[in-house]
């Protein structure tokens, strides 16, 4: 296994300890277990009711959501076009009422 780069300064000269890594450049220490916590299988995204979501599903908003950077609101009960699952903080990319939005799965239910 190769040594990881430091998450703070991104230098590759790190010292290996039994339970942690230590950067020799900036002195930052981090857990080795965090490196081993990689997902083992495909990512599973569940809606507010626990149903598994897939690409191409349609979802319905369970509450009103304000649009960031606008005075508009997406009304609860609005149905989306087919969704696409993406990586990141907002798991769902879709269009609702002609507006492209990124949504968290906890605010939708499967249609």
Buried (B, 14 or more C-beta within 10 A) or exposed (E): EEEBBBEEEEEEEBEEEEEBBBBEEEEBBBEEEEEEEEEEEEEEBEBBEEBEBEEEBEBBBBEEBEEEEEEEEBEEEBEBBEBEBBEEEEBBBBEBEEEEBEBEBEBBBBE
